[in-house]
Amino acid sequence: MEITFTPAAKERLEKYLGDDVTMVLDFDDGVGPFSHEANCTLSVSFNLLFVDKDADLHDFQLVIPSNLGEVHAKKYSEDQMQPEMTIDVKEKYLRYTLSGNGGMIDDSLGVKNLVTAK
């Protein structure tokens, strides 16, 4: 399993990265410290989070390599993913997408910077 960030997505998201930051692809199901409410529709919903390196990630045992570094995810959310995924940004609407070889996974991927100011 791997994630590729397109050049456009990389350009927009690199500013959130640093030695003290961890990326998390959070399946929005109400489980874990970053998902405050589950998505109650039949659609799949993910958020790409930038969190403090020392954040509690015990719910995120899956580590996915990417061209921006490791991305942590809930192991069971692997069922909602595809082996090769791409994160892109649609510049016109500044909307991020998560897709795979089998098609769109989430056409409105949330992106949140949760790093605390130091």
C-alpha positions in Angstrom: 0.0 0.0 0.0 1.3 3.5 -0.8 0.1 7.1 -1.3 1.3 9.4 -4.0 0.8 13.1 -3.6 0.5 14.9 -7.0 2.8 17.8 -7.6 0.0 20.3 -7.0 -1.0 18.6 -3.7 2.6 18.4 -2.6 3.1 22.1 -3.3 0.1 23.1 -1.1 0.7 20.6 1.7 4.5 20.7 2.2 4.2 23.9 4.3 2.6 21.8 7.1 5.5 19.3 7.3 8.5 19.4 9.7 10.5 17.3 12.0 7.9 17.7 14.7 4.9 16.8 12.5 3.2 13.4 11.7 0.7 12.9 8.9 -2.4 10.9 9.7 -5.1 9.7 7.2 -8.0 9.4 9.5 -11.1 7.4 8.6 -13.9 9.6 10.0 -15.7 6.9 12.0 -15.8 8.5 15.5 -12.8 6.4 16.7 -9.6 8.0 18.0 -8.6 11.4 19.3 -9.1 13.2 16.0 -12.5 12.0 14.9 -15.1 13.7 17.0 -18.2 12.4 15.2 -18.7 9.6 12.7 -19.9 10.2 9.2 -23.5 8.9 9.2 -23.9 8.7 5.4 -23.2 5.8 3.2 -20.1 7.6 1.8 -16.6 7.1 2.9 -15.0 10.1 4.6 -11.3 10.6 5.3 -9.3 13.5 6.7 -5.6 14.1 6.2 -4.3 15.5 9.4 -1.0 17.1 10.4 -0.5 16.4 14.1 2.3 16.9 16.7 5.0 14.2 16.5 4.2 13.2 20.1 0.4 12.9 19.6 -1.3 9.7 20.8 -1.4 7.5 17.7 -2.2 4.2 19.4 -5.3 3.8 17.2 -3.2 4.3 14.0 -1.1 1.1 13.7 -1.0 1.1 9.9 2.0 3.1 8.4 1.7 3.9 4.7 4.7 5.1 2.7 4.2 8.2 0.5 6.3 10.7 -1.5 5.8 13.2 1.4 6.8 10.7 4.2 5.0 8.2 6.3 1.2 8.5 6.7 -0.4 6.8 9.7 -3.9 5.2 9.5 -6.2 3.0 11.5 -5.4 -0.6 10.5 -9.1 -1.6 9.9 -9.6 1.4 7.6 -7.4 -0.5 5.1 -10.7 -2.1 4.0 -11.8 1.3 2.7 -8.5 2.0 0.9 -6.8 0.7 -2.3 -3.2 -0.6 -2.7 -2.1 2.5 -4.7 -3.7 5.8 -3.8 -3.3 9.4 -4.9 -4.0 12.6 -3.1 -4.7 15.5 -5.5 -6.0 19.0 -5.2 -8.6 20.5 -7.6 -7.3 24.0 -7.9 -10.5 25.6 -9.0 -12.3 24.7 -5.8 -9.3 24.0 -3.6 -10.8 20.6 -2.9 -8.5 17.6 -2.1 -9.3 14.1 -3.3 -8.3 10.6 -2.4 -8.4 8.1 -5.2 -7.0 4.7 -6.2 -6.6 2.6 -9.2 -10.2 1.5 -8.7 -11.6 5.0 -8.7 -12.5 7.8 -6.3 -12.4 6.9 -2.6 -13.2 10.4 -1.1 -13.9 13.3 -3.4 -13.8 15.8 -0.6 -10.8 14.8 1.5 -10.5 17.1 4.6 -7.1 18.6 5.4 -6.5 19.9 8.9 -3.4 21.3 10.6 -3.7 20.2 14.2 -0.1 21.0 15.2 -0.1 23.1 18.4 1.8 26.3 18.4 5.1 26.1 20.3 
